[in-house]
Amino acid sequence: MQKSTRDAIIIGAGIIGNAIAFELGKRGYRTLNIDRLPAAGYGSTSNSCAIVRAHYSSHQGVAMAHEGFSYWQDWNNYLGSDDERGIARYAQCGVVLLKSATGLHQKALRHYDALGVTYEEWDAGQVRARYPMCDMGEFWPPRRPDDPEFAKAPQRELKGAVFTPNAGYVPDPLLATHNLQLAAESLGGRFMFCTEVTAIRRAGARVTGVTLSDGREIDSQVVVNVAGPHSYLVNRMAGVAGDMNIGTRALRHEVHYVPAPRGHDFEADGSVISDGDQGIYFRPATGNHILVGSEDPPCDDRAWVEHPDSFDRCVTEAQWEAQVYRLARRLPGLRIPSARKGIVDLYDVSDDWLPIYDRSQLDGFYMAIGTSGNQFKNAPVVGRLMAELIEQVERGHDHDAHPVHVKACYTGVELDAGFYSRLREINPESSFSVTG
């Protein structure tokens, strides 16, 4: 069987895999994205809440997300190509980070000030004036509805919130992914769908390509693992897991949809709200609905999945009630429907909930994994970071000894790729949770 050759093979065609292909294409690489699903973004990307926010607990996390704002605001120009399906819209509605006992707002503000992130501080009255449907009571700590303390009336009020006006969400993550596919193809990138990689081939310490399920072999000196919840399986295939201090595994997650309170056009006038006080986040959704998810408080069990092709895709009554009833405490006028509506999918979670953007011990084998359900927003920034890292390492740079630094295009901030190293220790600054 005749072999084919590409400059770089990218395993996965989600939002980050496509962004890497686009950025490598700008550098002259002939890329090939291979995905086992029928189209770009059909995996966990399609079910992303696609929230674009900057409130991370680390300097580098905030720096990358702050840079990401500008990509989404400038999406059409960034792509530089048309899409017959249209260009993904960025809903710049702002993000409200409620000041809670988690202390995340205090950590975020320190980094906001250092990096020049635009924000406003609101007291509880200002939050109510902007969102009159909100109860600003303090319900801490987050509880589940079967907890005897769940319905207890709050004794204190939250102190307010931090509002970032440049933040928001992308209503159609699948379209954004398709936009990137066409942008990559305009530079010579190719895509193979309904195709599974069954082996990572190597010669000594160097990757040489991949083998597909139909026996075809494609040669390449660069292979990038962007396989989402399947990433740990691809790493095993490549034999690189033993070199890593930080691993990844798949986590089942649910988000739910409910109608907004009567008299409030939350789709038009709402914002993304991060409510650490109750361990939830919520944002506007189509049809004047609200999408609500869990920020993984300790009271919520984590459903780790051993086999990412086999997990329960049905919304559960217990998690529906946990998330929706918490939301109803924050929004007392919430209409709770009798039918449960939501989405179930997998996160690719690292040991410290921070991504791995790195090379591996196998020369030419790279990873953009462990994105923990919150890196959709950073996809274009990650694409550029990974392309620069790949290019420098392929030219002989010792990234493990001297981590690659990339100057951000819009903010001019220096991004340190070493922060995302596979060799790092568990990062104690991590919140070990996610907001969409």
N, C-alpha and C positions, 0 to 999 in steps of 0.2 A: 504494500500500500504506500502510495507516494506521500512523503512528508511535506508539510508547509512550515514556513518560518515567519515569525513576527518579532519585532524589537522588544515588545513587552506584552505578556499575557496577564490579564486581570481577571481573577476568579470572582465573579459577582458583577451584576449590572444594576445595583441599587444606586441611590443618590451619590454615595461616596465613591463607589467604583467608577461611575460615569464621570464624576468630577476629576478623578485621577487620570482617566483616559483623555479627557479634554486638555488638562494641563500638560500631560506628557506629549500630546499631539502638538501643542504649541512649541515644544522643544524638539520637534522633528521625529519623535518616536512613532513607528507604525504599531498601533495598539490593537489588541483583540480582547474584548470582554466575552467571557463564557459564563452563561447562566443556565441553570437547570430548569428555570421557569420560562413561560412562553413570551415574556416581554420585559422590558426594563422597568424596574421598580415594583414588580409583582410580589416580591417577598415582603419583609417587614417594613420596607419603605412605604408601601402603599397604605399601610395602616398607621403610619406615624402621625402623631398629633401635630408635628411640624411647627412647634413653638420656637420662636426666635427670641431668645432672652439672654441676658448677660449676668444674671445673679448666680455666679459660681463662688465657691469658697476659696479658690486659689487665684493667684495673680495671672498665671498663664491661661487658666480657664476663662477668666474675664477678658484677657487680652485677645484671645482667639474669637470669642463671641462678639466682642465689640467690633472687631474687624469685619465679622460676618454681616453686621447690620448693613454696611455699605454695599456689599455684594447684592443683597436682596433688594435694596433700594435702587440699585443700578443694574438690575438683572438683565434687561434687554441689551444694554450696551456690553455687559460682560460676555454674554453669549456670542454676540457678533454674527448671529445667523437667525433665520426665520424658522418657524414651525407652523405647518398648516393647521395644527390643532390649537394654536394660540400660544401666548407666552404666559407662564405662571404669574399669578398676581400675588403681590405681597400686601397683606392686610396689616398696615402699620397702626395698630390700635393701642399700642403701649402695653406694658406689663406692670401690674400692681403687686409688689412683694409686701405682704402684710408683715408688720413687725411682731414677731412671735418669740416664744421662749427658746426656739431653736438657735437664735442668735445669728442666723444666716444673713440678715440684713446688715448687721454690724460688720461682718467679714466682707460682704459685697461692697459696702460703702467705702471701706478702706482702699479697696482695689479700684473702685470707680474714681475716687479722688486722684489716685496715682496715675491712672490711665486716661483721665479726661472724659469719662463716660457722662453723658448728659442725664441728669436725674432731678427729681423734685422730691422733697420730703413733705408728706401730708400728715396732719394729725387726724384723729378719729372723726372729727366733725367734717373735715374736708373729704374724707373717703365717703361718708354718708351723703354729703352734698353732691358728689359725682355719681354715686351709686346708691340711691335711696332705698333700694331693696335689701341692702346689706345690714345684718346685725353685727355690730362691732364688739360683741361680747368675747371674752377670753374663755375658750373651752378646754384649754390645755390640761392634761396631755391628750393626744388623739386616742379615741376609744372606738370600739365596735358596738353596734346597737344592742348586743346581748350583755354588755357590761352594765351592771346596776347603776353606775354613775353616768351613763351616757346622756340621760335626759335631765341631768341636774342643771339648774339655771346658773349661768355664769355670775360670778361674784365681782369680777373686774372687767374692765374694758381694754381692748388692745390699744396700744399707744398711737397707732397710725400705720403708715405704709411708705414705701419708697416706690416712686413711679418713674419708669424709664420710657420716654415718649418714642424713642426710635425702635423699640421692640414691637413684636406682634406675632403673626403666624402666617403660614402659607396654606391657603384653603385646599389646594390640589397638589399634594406631594407627587402624585403619579405624573402629572403634567410637567412639573419641574424636572423630574428625572428624564422624561422624554425630551425636553428641551436640551438637556446636557448630552443625551445620546446623539441628537442631530448635530450639535456643535462639535462633538468628537468626530462624527462621521465626515463633517465638512473638512476636517484636517487629515482624513485618510484612515480614521479608526474603523474597525469592523466589530460586529456583534454576532455571536452565535447563541441562539436560545434553544430551549428544550434539549440541552446538551450537558452531560455530567462529566466532570473530571474524576477519573478513578485512580490516577497515579501521578505523583510529581517525580519526574525523572531527574537523575543527577549523574554526574561523573566526578567522583571524588568529593571534594568540598564545594562543588559548583552545580547549581541547577542548570539543567539543559532543556527543560520543556515539560509538557504534560501529555498524558495519555487519556483519551476519551473513552466513554463506555462502549462505543462501537469499534474500538481498537485503533482508531486514528491517532497518530502522534503529531504534535505541533511543537516545533523547536523554538526555544527562546532562551536568552541569557538572563532575562528578567521575568519573574513571576510574582504577582502581588496577590496576597490573600485578603479579599474583601468580601468574605462569604457570610457575613452576618452571624446568625445563630449556628451556622455550620462551620464557623471558623476554626473551632478547636479540632474538628475532624480533619480539616485540610492541613492543619499544623501537624497532626499525627501522621498524616500521609507523607508529609515532607520530612518527618523525623526531627522536628526542631523544638518540640515542647520541652524537652529536658534542659534546654539552655535558658529557660525563661523563669524569672522570679515571680512574674505575674501571669496568671492563667485566665482563661475565659470559660464561661458555660452559659447555657441557655436558661432564661427565666420567663415563665408564662406571666402575661400581664393582661388585665382587662381595662378598657375605658368604656364609659357609658354615655348615652344621650338622653336628655330630658327636655321638655318644653321650658322656655323661660317663664318667669312669673308674669301673670297677666298685667298689661299696662306698661310693660318694659320691653323696648325693642333692643334686646341684648345683642342681636346679630349686628345691628347698625351702630349702637352706642356703647357696647360693652368692651371690655379689655380682657386680656389674659390675667388671671388672678392666681397667685401662688399663696396658698393658705397653709403654711406650715403648722399653724396652731391646731388644725384639724387633720393634717397629713394628706391634704388633697390639693389639686390644681384644677382650674376650669377655664374654658375659653368659649367665645362665640362659635356657633356652628350653623350650617345652612338651615333655613326654615325657622329662624328665631328659636333655635334650640341651644342647649348648653352641653358641651362635651366635658365630662369630669373624669379625672384619673387619680390614682393614689400616688403620693410621694413616698411610699414605702415606710410608714412609721412602724415602730417595733410591734404594735398590736396586729399588724397585717402579716399573716404568714406568707413566706416567699415560696412560690411553687417552682422549684428547680426542675428542669426537664432533661432527662438523660438522652433521649432520642428526639432530636428536633423535627423529625418527620412524623412523629406520633405523639400528639398531645390533645387535650380536650379543648376544642374550639367553641364550646358553648358557654354563653354568659351564665355565671352561677348566681343563685339567689343570694348567697351569703355575701359575696363581694359587691353585687349590685346594691344591696341594702347598706353595706358599710360605706360605700362612696356616695350614693345618692342621699342617704339620710344625713350624712355629715354636711353635704351641700345644702340640704334643707335647713339645717341649723344656722348656716351662714346666710341663707336666703329664705326667710320664713314663708314667703309667698310662693315658693316653688310648687309647681304642679307635678305630682308624682304619678306617672301613668301606671296602669295595671300591667301592661306588657313591658317586659324588659328588652331594651334595645341597646346593643353595644358591639364592641369589637374585641376579639381575643387574638393575641399574637405573641411573638417571642422577642425578648431583648437579648442581645449578645453582651453579657455582663462580665466585666473584669473583676478581679479580686478586690480592688479598691474603687470600683465604679468609675474609673478614669480610663480613657481609651489607650490603646497601644498603637502608636504610629512609629514604625521602626523597621530596621533590617532584621535579619535572623543570623544564626550561626552558619546557615547554608548560604554561601555567597550567591547573590542574585535573587534570593527569596525574601520578599518584604511583606509587611503586615499592616493593615489598617483595620483593626478589630477591637472588640471590647467596648463598643460605642454606647452600651448601656441605655439605649432608648432616648438619648438626648443630643445626639450629634448631627441630626438632620440639618440643623441651623448652620453648622460649621462646615458642611460639605465642600463648598467652593474654596474655603480657606485650607481645609485638609488636602484638597486636590493639589493646591500649589505647594504646600509644605511637603507632601509626599513626593511630588515630582522633583523638587529641589533636592530632597534627601537622596532619592534614587540616582539622580544625575551626579551628585557629588560623590556618593559611595562608588558608583560605577567608574568614576575617574580615579579612584584610589584613596579617597578620604576615609580616615579611621573614625567613623561616627561614634563608636563605643567609647573611644578615648577622648575625642573632641567633638561633642554633639554639634550637629548642624544648626545654625541659626538663620532664620529667614526674616527679612524686613517686610512687614506688612505693606501691601500696596496702598491702602486707603488711609490708615491711621499712622503709618510709619513706625509702629511699635515693633520691637524685635521679638519674634516668636522663637522659643527655645524647643527644638524637637527632642532634646534630651529629657524634657519633663515627661514625655510619653514613652520612655524607654521600657522595653521588656525586662530590663535588668534592674529597674528601680525597686526600692523597698515599698511596702504598703504605705500609701500617702496618708498621714494622719489628718491632713487638712480636708480630705474628702468628706462630703456630707453622706456618702454611702446611700444615696437616694437619687431620685430623678424627678424632673419636671418636664415632661413631654419632650 
